[in-house]
Amino acid sequence: MPGRLNLTTMRAELELIFGSQAIGDTRVDRWINLALDEITGSIDFVAQLETVSFNTVDGTVGYNEASDCLGVSAVWDSTNNNRLLFSPPRNFIRLDETVEGPPKRYTRMASQLHLWPTPNAVFAIKYLNRQANPGWSTANAGADTSGIPSTWDPVLLALSAHYGFSALEELDRAAYWHQKAMTLIRSRLTDDERDSEGEAEPLSVVDSWDELQQQMDYDFTEGM
């Protein structure tokens, strides 16, 4: 369930925590969104995952990521039924850009996915996009929830209180709410932990480098 508390009810709870201080919704909303950014930036939620697809262009290396992209994983060439391997930028720049063909590696630079070899045709590419938290909109304060499971509402509330008391320079109370948030986090199951209780694909163990290359249908030394 994607959250029980909407922005209006979250504000009301924090108003009780902060007491009679005249703070205003603008600052409180800022603290709430900072807390939501911290949670969604450090913990993976399936609600943040989406599949993004694009087609390559002959001779083009870089392709814009989704505008809300926080992270990219599992890049797949649907045309050739191949998974692309991630190459860190410091390794990617060593690859020979004149090599053309179906993409086999990718990296991320300047909000783009860069592919290698340079595509020489139209290939259908898709990847898992981890969406950044868009933040709560005041226009839908009474309707929209956090978008993450409702079990994380207490964590969001505690972290919001921590940010608020830190900003108000009430450091003892800020430390209390931070400790409360950390305790709540340790007691929560992540989506990965919940999903791991189901049947999973068996692991495939390779016995040699040649077998690894054969299974991946890829020459790891190519282009270096």
CYANA upper distance limits for C-alpha pairs under 8 A (distance plus 0.5 A):
  1 MET  CA    148 ILE  CA      8.18
  1 MET  CA    149 PRO  CA      5.72
  1 MET  CA    150 SER  CA      6.25
  2 PRO  CA    145 THR  CA      7.30
  2 PRO  CA    146 SER  CA      7.26
  2 PRO  CA    147 GLY  CA      5.31
  2 PRO  CA    148 ILE  CA      5.31
  2 PRO  CA    149 PRO  CA      4.88
  2 PRO  CA    150 SER  CA      6.00
  3 GLY  CA    145 THR  CA      5.88
  3 GLY  CA    146 SER  CA      6.15
  3 GLY  CA    147 GLY  CA      6.62
  3 GLY  CA    148 ILE  CA      6.38
  3 GLY  CA    149 PRO  CA      5.68
  3 GLY  CA    150 SER  CA      4.16
  3 GLY  CA    151 THR  CA      7.87
  3 GLY  CA    152 TRP  CA      7.97
  3 GLY  CA    153 ASP  CA      6.83
  4 ARG  CA    145 THR  CA      7.13
  4 ARG  CA    150 SER  CA      5.95
  4 ARG  CA    153 ASP  CA      7.74
  5 LEU  CA      9 THR  CA      6.15
  5 LEU  CA     10 MET  CA      6.36
  5 LEU  CA    145 THR  CA      6.42
  5 LEU  CA    146 SER  CA      8.12
  5 LEU  CA    150 SER  CA      8.30
  5 LEU  CA    153 ASP  CA      7.35
  6 ASN  CA     10 MET  CA      6.58
  6 ASN  CA    141 ALA  CA      6.83
  6 ASN  CA    142 GLY  CA      6.34
  6 ASN  CA    143 ALA  CA      6.39
  6 ASN  CA    144 ASP  CA      5.97
  6 ASN  CA    145 THR  CA      4.84
  6 ASN  CA    146 SER  CA      7.50
  7 LEU  CA     11 ARG  CA      6.60
  7 LEU  CA     29 ASP  CA      8.48
  7 LEU  CA    136 TRP  CA      7.47
  7 LEU  CA    138 THR  CA      8.13
  7 LEU  CA    140 ASN  CA      8.47
  7 LEU  CA    141 ALA  CA      5.18
  7 LEU  CA    142 GLY  CA      6.70
  7 LEU  CA    143 ALA  CA      8.13
  7 LEU  CA    144 ASP  CA      7.45
  7 LEU  CA    145 THR  CA      7.12
  8 THR  CA     12 ALA  CA      6.84
  8 THR  CA    141 ALA  CA      5.76
  8 THR  CA    142 GLY  CA      5.75
  9 THR  CA     13 GLU  CA      6.75
  9 THR  CA    142 GLY  CA      8.08
 10 MET  CA     14 LEU  CA      6.79
 10 MET  CA    157 LEU  CA      7.57
 11 ARG  CA     15 GLU  CA      6.52
 11 ARG  CA     25 ASP  CA      7.81
 11 ARG  CA     28 VAL  CA      7.40
 11 ARG  CA     29 ASP  CA      8.07
 12 ALA  CA     16 LEU  CA      7.06
 13 GLU  CA     17 ILE  CA      7.01
 13 GLU  CA    157 LEU  CA      8.39
 14 LEU  CA     18 PHE  CA      6.52
 14 LEU  CA     28 VAL  CA      8.39
 14 LEU  CA    157 LEU  CA      7.77
 14 LEU  CA    160 SER  CA      8.42
 14 LEU  CA    161 ALA  CA      7.26
 15 GLU  CA     19 GLY  CA      6.48
 15 GLU  CA     20 SER  CA      8.19
 16 LEU  CA     20 SER  CA      8.46
 17 ILE  CA    161 ALA  CA      7.88
 18 PHE  CA    161 ALA  CA      8.25
 18 PHE  CA    165 PHE  CA      8.44
 23 ILE  CA     27 ARG  CA      7.13
 23 ILE  CA     28 VAL  CA      7.61
 24 GLY  CA     28 VAL  CA      7.01
 25 ASP  CA     29 ASP  CA      6.27
 26 THR  CA     30 ARG  CA      6.81
 27 ARG  CA     31 TRP  CA      6.92
 28 VAL  CA     32 ILE  CA      6.75
 28 VAL  CA    160 SER  CA      8.45
 28 VAL  CA    164 GLY  CA      7.70
 29 ASP  CA     33 ASN  CA      6.65
 29 ASP  CA    136 TRP  CA      8.32
 30 ARG  CA     34 LEU  CA      6.65
 31 TRP  CA     35 ALA  CA      6.72
 31 TRP  CA    160 SER  CA      5.68
 31 TRP  CA    161 ALA  CA      8.14
 31 TRP  CA    163 TYR  CA      6.15
 31 TRP  CA    164 GLY  CA      6.48
 32 ILE  CA     36 LEU  CA      6.70
 32 ILE  CA    156 LEU  CA      7.66
 32 ILE  CA    157 LEU  CA      8.01
 32 ILE  CA    159 LEU  CA      8.28
 32 ILE  CA    160 SER  CA      5.35
 33 ASN  CA     37 ASP  CA      6.47
 33 ASN  CA    135 GLY  CA      6.21
 33 ASN  CA    136 TRP  CA      7.39
 33 ASN  CA    160 SER  CA      8.41
 34 LEU  CA     38 GLU  CA      6.76
 34 LEU  CA    160 SER  CA      7.85
 34 LEU  CA    163 TYR  CA      8.18
 35 ALA  CA     39 ILE  CA      6.82
 35 ALA  CA    156 LEU  CA      6.46
 35 ALA  CA    159 LEU  CA      5.87
 35 ALA  CA    160 SER  CA      5.82
 35 ALA  CA    163 TYR  CA      7.88
 36 LEU  CA     40 THR  CA      6.57
 36 LEU  CA    133 ASN  CA      7.77
 36 LEU  CA    135 GLY  CA      8.12
 36 LEU  CA    146 SER  CA      8.19
 36 LEU  CA    156 LEU  CA      6.80
 37 ASP  CA     41 GLY  CA      6.09
 37 ASP  CA    133 ASN  CA      6.64
 37 ASP  CA    135 GLY  CA      8.45
 38 GLU  CA     42 SER  CA      6.77
 39 ILE  CA     43 ILE  CA      6.51
 39 ILE  CA    156 LEU  CA      8.10
 40 THR  CA     44 ASP  CA      7.10
 40 THR  CA     45 PHE  CA      7.78
 40 THR  CA    132 ALA  CA      8.04
 40 THR  CA    133 ASN  CA      7.19
 41 GLY  CA    132 ALA  CA      8.02
 43 ILE  CA    190 THR  CA      7.96
 44 ASP  CA     48 GLN  CA      7.93
 44 ASP  CA    190 THR  CA      7.94
 44 ASP  CA    191 ASP  CA      7.76
 44 ASP  CA    192 ASP  CA      8.33
 45 PHE  CA     49 LEU  CA      7.77
 45 PHE  CA    148 ILE  CA      7.45
 45 PHE  CA    190 THR  CA      7.77
 45 PHE  CA    191 ASP  CA      6.35
 45 PHE  CA    192 ASP  CA      8.48
 46 VAL  CA    191 ASP  CA      7.06
 47 ALA  CA    147 GLY  CA      7.45
 47 ALA  CA    148 ILE  CA      7.04
 48 GLN  CA    129 ASN  CA      8.43
 48 GLN  CA    130 ARG  CA      5.95
 48 GLN  CA    131 GLN  CA      5.47
 48 GLN  CA    132 ALA  CA      7.81
 48 GLN  CA    133 ASN  CA      8.49
 49 LEU  CA    128 LEU  CA      6.90
 49 LEU  CA    129 ASN  CA      6.15
 49 LEU  CA    130 ARG  CA      5.30
 49 LEU  CA    131 GLN  CA      6.69
 50 GLU  CA    128 LEU  CA      6.21
 50 GLU  CA    129 ASN  CA      5.82
 50 GLU  CA    130 ARG  CA      7.26
 50 GLU  CA    131 GLN  CA      7.96
 51 THR  CA    126 LYS  CA      7.09
 51 THR  CA    127 TYR  CA      6.16
 51 THR  CA    128 LEU  CA      5.30
 51 THR  CA    129 ASN  CA      6.54
 52 VAL  CA     66 ALA  CA      7.98
 52 VAL  CA    126 LYS  CA      5.91
 52 VAL  CA    127 TYR  CA      5.97
 52 VAL  CA    128 LEU  CA      6.88
 52 VAL  CA    129 ASN  CA      6.94
 53 SER  CA    124 ALA  CA      7.72
 53 SER  CA    125 ILE  CA      6.15
 53 SER  CA    126 LYS  CA      4.65
 53 SER  CA    127 TYR  CA      7.12
 54 PHE  CA    124 ALA  CA      6.62
 54 PHE  CA    125 ILE  CA      5.93
 54 PHE  CA    126 LYS  CA      6.85
 55 ASN  CA    122 VAL  CA      6.53
 55 ASN  CA    123 PHE  CA      6.00
 55 ASN  CA    124 ALA  CA      5.15
 55 ASN  CA    125 ILE  CA      6.39
 56 THR  CA     60 THR  CA      7.63
 56 THR  CA     63 TYR  CA      8.46
 56 THR  CA    119 PRO  CA      7.09
 56 THR  CA    121 ALA  CA      7.59
 56 THR  CA    122 VAL  CA      5.52
 56 THR  CA    123 PHE  CA      5.73
 56 THR  CA    124 ALA  CA      7.14
 56 THR  CA    125 ILE  CA      7.72
 57 VAL  CA    119 PRO  CA      7.19
 57 VAL  CA    120 ASN  CA      7.94
 57 VAL  CA    121 ALA  CA      6.83
 57 VAL  CA    122 VAL  CA      6.08
 57 VAL  CA    123 PHE  CA      8.31
 58 ASP  CA    118 THR  CA      8.31
 58 ASP  CA    119 PRO  CA      5.88
 58 ASP  CA    120 ASN  CA      4.98
 58 ASP  CA    121 ALA  CA      5.21
 58 ASP  CA    122 VAL  CA      6.88
 59 GLY  CA    100 GLU  CA      8.41
 59 GLY  CA    118 THR  CA      6.43
 59 GLY  CA    119 PRO  CA      6.17
 59 GLY  CA    120 ASN  CA      6.24
 59 GLY  CA    121 ALA  CA      8.39
 60 THR  CA    118 THR  CA      6.98
 60 THR  CA    119 PRO  CA      6.98
 61 VAL  CA    114 HIS  CA      5.85
 61 VAL  CA    115 LEU  CA      5.86
 61 VAL  CA    116 TRP  CA      7.63
 61 VAL  CA    118 THR  CA      5.97
 61 VAL  CA    119 PRO  CA      7.43
 62 GLY  CA    112 GLN  CA      6.29
 62 GLY  CA    113 LEU  CA      6.04
 62 GLY  CA    114 HIS  CA      4.87
 62 GLY  CA    115 LEU  CA      7.09
 63 TYR  CA    112 GLN  CA      5.63
 63 TYR  CA    113 LEU  CA      5.66
 63 TYR  CA    114 HIS  CA      6.94
 64 ASN  CA    111 SER  CA      6.70
 64 ASN  CA    112 GLN  CA      4.89
 64 ASN  CA    113 LEU  CA      6.87
 65 GLU  CA     69 CYS  CA      6.95
 65 GLU  CA    111 SER  CA      6.27
 65 GLU  CA    112 GLN  CA      5.61
 65 GLU  CA    113 LEU  CA      6.82
 66 ALA  CA    129 ASN  CA      7.92
 68 ASP  CA    131 GLN  CA      5.84
 68 ASP  CA    132 ALA  CA      5.86
 68 ASP  CA    133 ASN  CA      8.49
 68 ASP  CA    134 PRO  CA      8.21
 69 CYS  CA    129 ASN  CA      6.56
 69 CYS  CA    130 ARG  CA      6.45
 69 CYS  CA    131 GLN  CA      5.56
 69 CYS  CA    132 ALA  CA      6.41
 70 LEU  CA    129 ASN  CA      7.83
 70 LEU  CA    130 ARG  CA      5.83
 70 LEU  CA    131 GLN  CA      5.85
 70 LEU  CA    132 ALA  CA      5.43
 71 GLY  CA    129 ASN  CA      6.55
 71 GLY  CA    130 ARG  CA      5.43
 71 GLY  CA    131 GLN  CA      7.72
 72 VAL  CA    127 TYR  CA      7.32
 72 VAL  CA    128 LEU  CA      6.30
 72 VAL  CA    129 ASN  CA      5.54
 72 VAL  CA    130 ARG  CA      6.67
 73 SER  CA    127 TYR  CA      6.75
 73 SER  CA    128 LEU  CA      5.76
 73 SER  CA    129 ASN  CA      7.34
 74 ALA  CA     83 ARG  CA      7.50
 74 ALA  CA     84 LEU  CA      7.95
 74 ALA  CA    127 TYR  CA      6.06
 74 ALA  CA    128 LEU  CA      6.37
 75 VAL  CA     83 ARG  CA      6.52
 75 VAL  CA     84 LEU  CA      6.01
 75 VAL  CA     85 LEU  CA      8.21
 75 VAL  CA    106 TYR  CA      8.41
 75 VAL  CA    125 ILE  CA      7.62
 75 VAL  CA    126 LYS  CA      6.36
 75 VAL  CA    127 TYR  CA      4.75
 75 VAL  CA    128 LEU  CA      7.34
 76 TRP  CA     81 ASN  CA      7.72
 76 TRP  CA     82 ASN  CA      6.41
 76 TRP  CA     83 ARG  CA      4.94
 76 TRP  CA     84 LEU  CA      6.23
 76 TRP  CA    125 ILE  CA      6.15
 76 TRP  CA    126 LYS  CA      5.83
 76 TRP  CA    127 TYR  CA      6.54
 77 ASP  CA     81 ASN  CA      6.09
 77 ASP  CA     82 ASN  CA      5.63
 77 ASP  CA     83 ARG  CA      6.57
 77 ASP  CA     84 LEU  CA      7.46
 77 ASP  CA    103 PRO  CA      7.86
 77 ASP  CA    123 PHE  CA      7.32
 77 ASP  CA    124 ALA  CA      6.42
 77 ASP  CA    125 ILE  CA      5.20
 77 ASP  CA    126 LYS  CA      7.21
 78 SER  CA     82 ASN  CA      7.30
 78 SER  CA    123 PHE  CA      7.90
 78 SER  CA    124 ALA  CA      5.86
 78 SER  CA    125 ILE  CA      6.39
 78 SER  CA    126 LYS  CA      7.68
 79 THR  CA    123 PHE  CA      6.11
 79 THR  CA    124 ALA  CA      5.92
 79 THR  CA    125 ILE  CA      8.13
 80 ASN  CA    102 PRO  CA      8.22
 80 ASN  CA    123 PHE  CA      8.45
 82 ASN  CA    104 LYS  CA      8.19
 83 ARG  CA    104 LYS  CA      7.89
 84 LEU  CA    103 PRO  CA      7.48
 84 LEU  CA    104 LYS  CA      5.30
 84 LEU  CA    105 ARG  CA      5.42
 84 LEU  CA    106 TYR  CA      6.94
 85 LEU  CA    104 LYS  CA      6.81
 85 LEU  CA    105 ARG  CA      5.14
 85 LEU  CA    106 TYR  CA      6.76
 86 PHE  CA    105 ARG  CA      6.22
 86 PHE  CA    106 TYR  CA      5.63
 86 PHE  CA    107 THR  CA      6.30
 87 SER  CA     91 ASN  CA      6.66
 87 SER  CA     92 PHE  CA      6.11
 87 SER  CA    105 ARG  CA      6.79
 87 SER  CA    106 TYR  CA      6.38
 87 SER  CA    107 THR  CA      5.91
 88 PRO  CA     92 PHE  CA      6.49
 88 PRO  CA    107 THR  CA      6.58
 89 PRO  CA     93 ILE  CA      6.65
 89 PRO  CA    107 THR  CA      6.53
 89 PRO  CA    108 ARG  CA      7.56
 89 PRO  CA    109 MET  CA      7.79
 90 ARG  CA     94 ARG  CA      7.86
 91 ASN  CA     95 LEU  CA      7.81
 92 PHE  CA    106 TYR  CA      8.31
 92 PHE  CA    107 THR  CA      7.33
 94 ARG  CA    224 MET  CA      7.04
 95 LEU  CA    116 TRP  CA      8.24
 95 LEU  CA    223 GLY  CA      5.72
 95 LEU  CA    224 MET  CA      6.11
 96 ASP  CA    117 PRO  CA      8.50
 96 ASP  CA    223 GLY  CA      6.04
 96 ASP  CA    224 MET  CA      7.76
 97 GLU  CA    116 TRP  CA      7.95
 97 GLU  CA    117 PRO  CA      7.42
 97 GLU  CA    118 THR  CA      7.04
 98 THR  CA    117 PRO  CA      8.44
 98 THR  CA    118 THR  CA      7.74
 99 VAL  CA    116 TRP  CA      8.37
 99 VAL  CA    117 PRO  CA      5.94
 99 VAL  CA    118 THR  CA      6.76
 99 VAL  CA    223 GLY  CA      8.09
100 GLU  CA    116 TRP  CA      8.20
100 GLU  CA    117 PRO  CA      5.39
100 GLU  CA    118 THR  CA      5.10
100 GLU  CA    119 PRO  CA      6.23
100 GLU  CA    120 ASN  CA      6.13
101 GLY  CA    117 PRO  CA      6.00
101 GLY  CA    118 THR  CA      6.66
101 GLY  CA    119 PRO  CA      5.70
101 GLY  CA    120 ASN  CA      5.73
101 GLY  CA    121 ALA  CA      8.08
102 PRO  CA    116 TRP  CA      8.42
102 PRO  CA    117 PRO  CA      6.94
102 PRO  CA    118 THR  CA      8.04
102 PRO  CA    119 PRO  CA      6.13
102 PRO  CA    120 ASN  CA      7.54
102 PRO  CA    121 ALA  CA      8.24
102 PRO  CA    123 PHE  CA      7.76
103 PRO  CA    115 LEU  CA      6.33
103 PRO  CA    116 TRP  CA      5.56
103 PRO  CA    117 PRO  CA      5.57
103 PRO  CA    118 THR  CA      7.24
103 PRO  CA    119 PRO  CA      6.63
104 LYS  CA    115 LEU  CA      7.89
104 LYS  CA    116 TRP  CA      6.43
104 LYS  CA    117 PRO  CA      7.03
104 LYS  CA    218 TYR  CA      8.11
105 ARG  CA    115 LEU  CA      6.33
105 ARG  CA    116 TRP  CA      5.65
105 ARG  CA    117 PRO  CA      7.77
106 TYR  CA    113 LEU  CA      7.02
106 TYR  CA    114 HIS  CA      5.92
106 TYR  CA    115 LEU  CA      5.04
106 TYR  CA    116 TRP  CA      6.69
107 THR  CA    113 LEU  CA      6.32
107 THR  CA    114 HIS  CA      5.81
107 THR  CA    115 LEU  CA      7.32
108 ARG  CA    112 GLN  CA      6.16
108 ARG  CA    113 LEU  CA      5.35
108 ARG  CA    114 HIS  CA      6.59
109 MET  CA    113 LEU  CA      7.15
109 MET  CA    114 HIS  CA      7.57
115 LEU  CA    119 PRO  CA      8.02
119 PRO  CA    123 PHE  CA      8.07
136 TRP  CA    140 ASN  CA      8.35
136 TRP  CA    141 ALA  CA      7.84
136 TRP  CA    144 ASP  CA      7.89
136 TRP  CA    145 THR  CA      8.29
136 TRP  CA    146 SER  CA      7.67
137 SER  CA    141 ALA  CA      6.84
137 SER  CA    144 ASP  CA      8.47
140 ASN  CA    144 ASP  CA      6.22
146 SER  CA    153 ASP  CA      8.48
148 ILE  CA    152 TRP  CA      7.51
149 PRO  CA    153 ASP  CA      8.08
151 THR  CA    188 ARG  CA      7.89
152 TRP  CA    156 LEU  CA      6.72
152 TRP  CA    188 ARG  CA      8.14
153 ASP  CA    157 LEU  CA      6.63
154 PRO  CA    158 ALA  CA      6.64
154 PRO  CA    181 ALA  CA      8.33
154 PRO  CA    184 LEU  CA      7.99
155 VAL  CA    159 LEU  CA      6.60
155 VAL  CA    181 ALA  CA      5.69
155 VAL  CA    182 MET  CA      8.49
155 VAL  CA    184 LEU  CA      6.50
155 VAL  CA    185 ILE  CA      7.07
156 LEU  CA    160 SER  CA      6.50
156 LEU  CA    181 ALA  CA      8.30
157 LEU  CA    161 ALA  CA      6.77
158 ALA  CA    162 HIS  CA      6.74
158 ALA  CA    177 TRP  CA      5.91
158 ALA  CA    178 HIS  CA      7.29
158 ALA  CA    180 LYS  CA      7.05
158 ALA  CA    181 ALA  CA      5.69
159 LEU  CA    163 TYR  CA      6.77
159 LEU  CA    177 TRP  CA      7.12
159 LEU  CA    178 HIS  CA      6.61
159 LEU  CA    181 ALA  CA      6.28
160 SER  CA    164 GLY  CA      6.64
161 ALA  CA    165 PHE  CA      6.58
161 ALA  CA    174 ALA  CA      7.53
161 ALA  CA    177 TRP  CA      6.74
162 HIS  CA    166 SER  CA      6.56
162 HIS  CA    173 ARG  CA      7.95
162 HIS  CA    174 ALA  CA      4.96
162 HIS  CA    175 ALA  CA      7.39
162 HIS  CA    176 TYR  CA      8.21
162 HIS  CA    177 TRP  CA      5.54
162 HIS  CA    178 HIS  CA      5.88
163 TYR  CA    167 ALA  CA      6.70
163 TYR  CA    174 ALA  CA      7.50
164 GLY  CA    168 LEU  CA      6.72
164 GLY  CA    174 ALA  CA      7.99
165 PHE  CA    169 GLU  CA      6.49
165 PHE  CA    170 GLU  CA      5.58
165 PHE  CA    171 LEU  CA      7.01
165 PHE  CA    173 ARG  CA      6.81
165 PHE  CA    174 ALA  CA      5.32
166 SER  CA    170 GLU  CA      6.44
166 SER  CA    171 LEU  CA      6.21
166 SER  CA    174 ALA  CA      5.83
170 GLU  CA    174 ALA  CA      6.67
171 LEU  CA    175 ALA  CA      6.52
172 ASP  CA    176 TYR  CA      6.80
173 ARG  CA    177 TRP  CA      6.81
174 ALA  CA    178 HIS  CA      6.65
175 ALA  CA    179 GLN  CA      6.63
176 TYR  CA    180 LYS  CA      6.71
177 TRP  CA    181 ALA  CA      6.59
178 HIS  CA    182 MET  CA      6.76
179 GLN  CA    183 THR  CA      6.71
180 LYS  CA    184 LEU  CA      6.74
181 ALA  CA    185 ILE  CA      6.63
182 MET  CA    186 ARG  CA      6.80
183 THR  CA    187 SER  CA      7.12
184 LEU  CA    188 ARG  CA      7.03
189 LEU  CA    193 GLU  CA      6.43
189 LEU  CA    194 ARG  CA      7.03
190 THR  CA    194 ARG  CA      6.90
191 ASP  CA    195 ASP  CA      6.56
192 ASP  CA    196 SER  CA      6.53
193 GLU  CA    197 GLU  CA      7.68
196 SER  CA    200 ALA  CA      7.80
206 VAL  CA    211 GLU  CA      6.64
206 VAL  CA    212 LEU  CA      6.51
207 ASP  CA    211 GLU  CA      7.18
207 ASP  CA    212 LEU  CA      8.36
208 SER  CA    212 LEU  CA      6.89
209 TRP  CA    213 GLN  CA      6.78
210 ASP  CA    214 GLN  CA      6.65
211 GLU  CA    215 GLN  CA      6.60
212 LEU  CA    216 MET  CA      6.67
213 GLN  CA    217 ASP  CA      6.16
213 GLN  CA    218 TYR  CA      5.77
213 GLN  CA    219 ASP  CA      6.49
213 GLN  CA    220 PHE  CA      7.62
214 GLN  CA    218 TYR  CA      7.21
